[in-house]
Amino acid sequence: MDLLGTLPAFVLAVLLISASPGPAMALVVRRAALRGLAGAVPTVLGLELGLYLWALAAGAGFAALVAASEVAYVVLRVVGAVVLLWLGLRAWRAAWRDRGEEAPAPVPATGARRWWAAFGEGLVVQLANPKAAVFMLAFYPQFVPADGPVFATTAVLALLQVTLETALYLGLAAAVARAGAWFRRPRVRRRLEAVSGTVLVALGVRVAVTAR
């Protein structure tokens, strides 16, 4: 297999997968709308670190173990569902609670506690996603030569994927943040929280009830 020859297909696949709606995109949009671009950056970085760790796990064979072990897969599925349901219920609670005046302008995420909380949220959502392990196990072998350095090649390809996804999500966050004043209007903010909460809860339920 010619790695350079498969790179265009890899890049195209990554872009299509990254643009598909899911927990990561829902988190980025909600964060950028309510906290601005600066508030979305740590969430994006957390999501991408989680993705890179899953890719390294796939290269090392750990993802294969998770995919093969029913117990490990179920544990991850339950944890992932709980995380998504918790985020969705929190968004619903915010939609119910925020009935006052227009929200103030977003505060840049300069505080260490606020920054790490947003980063940790993205990281946990990605690491608690059992589909990520199965996806990495099915996706990367199509582009990694079996007779080459599997782990090193996986790490390089994963770095390329993380770079592309980071650029895509930051571009999305910047576009959403430009309309931040509109998103912070009371009625729009409540609807955004309600919709994002519904999406996250639905994703959590899907993770909980969907088999491999």
Residue pairs with C-beta under 8 A, 6 or more apart in sequence:
1 143
1 145
1 146
3 143
3 144
3 145
3 148
3 153
6 142
6 143
9 143
10 143
10 157
10 160
10 161
11 160
11 164
13 139
14 160
14 161
14 164
14 165
15 164
15 168
18 164
18 165
18 168
18 169
19 168
21 199
22 203
23 84
23 125
23 129
23 200
23 203
24 47
24 122
24 125
24 126
24 169
25 169
25 172
26 196
26 199
26 200
26 203
27 43
27 47
27 87
27 121
27 122
27 125
28 40
28 43
28 44
28 47
28 169
28 172
28 173
28 176
29 172
29 173
29 176
29 196
30 91
30 192
30 193
30 196
31 39
31 40
31 43
31 118
31 173
32 39
32 40
32 172
32 173
32 174
32 176
32 177
32 180
33 176
33 177
33 179
33 180
33 183
33 184
33 192
34 103
34 106
34 183
34 184
34 189
34 192
35 106
35 107
35 109
35 118
36 105
36 106
36 108
36 177
36 180
37 170
37 173
37 174
37 177
38 106
38 108
38 109
38 110
39 106
39 107
39 108
39 109
39 114
39 118
40 118
40 169
40 170
40 173
40 176
40 177
41 109
41 170
41 173
42 109
42 115
42 116
42 118
42 119
42 122
43 118
43 119
43 121
43 122
44 122
44 166
44 169
44 170
44 173
45 119
45 122
45 166
46 118
46 119
46 120
46 121
46 122
46 123
46 124
46 125
46 126
47 122
47 123
47 125
47 126
47 165
47 169
48 122
48 126
48 162
48 165
48 166
48 169
49 122
49 123
49 126
50 122
50 123
50 124
50 125
50 126
50 127
50 129
50 132
51 126
51 132
51 158
51 161
51 162
51 165
52 158
52 159
52 162
53 126
53 127
54 63
54 126
54 127
54 132
54 133
54 136
55 136
55 140
55 154
55 155
55 157
55 158
55 161
56 151
56 154
56 155
56 158
57 63
57 66
57 133
57 136
58 64
58 133
58 136
58 137
58 140
58 154
59 140
59 144
59 150
59 151
59 152
59 153
59 154
59 155
59 158
60 151
63 133
63 134
63 136
63 137
64 137
65 72
66 72
66 73
66 76
66 130
66 133
67 73
67 133
67 134
67 137
67 212
73 130
73 133
73 212
76 128
76 129
76 130
76 133
77 130
77 207
77 208
78 208
79 128
80 125
80 128
80 129
80 130
80 204
80 207
81 204
81 205
81 207
81 208
82 128
82 204
83 124
83 125
83 128
83 204
84 125
84 200
84 201
84 203
84 204
84 207
85 200
85 201
85 204
85 205
85 208
87 121
87 125
87 197
87 200
87 204
88 196
88 197
88 198
88 199
88 200
88 201
88 202
88 203
88 204
89 197
89 201
90 197
91 193
91 194
91 196
91 197
91 200
92 193
92 194
92 197
92 198
92 201
94 193
94 197
95 189
95 190
95 191
95 192
95 193
95 194
95 197
98 186
98 189
98 190
98 193
99 186
99 190
100 186
101 186
102 184
102 185
102 186
103 184
103 186
103 189
104 184
105 180
105 181
105 184
106 177
106 180
106 184
107 114
109 115
109 118
126 132
129 207
130 207
131 207
134 212
140 154
140 157
140 158
143 157
144 150
144 153
144 154
144 157
145 153
176 183
182 188
183 189
183 192
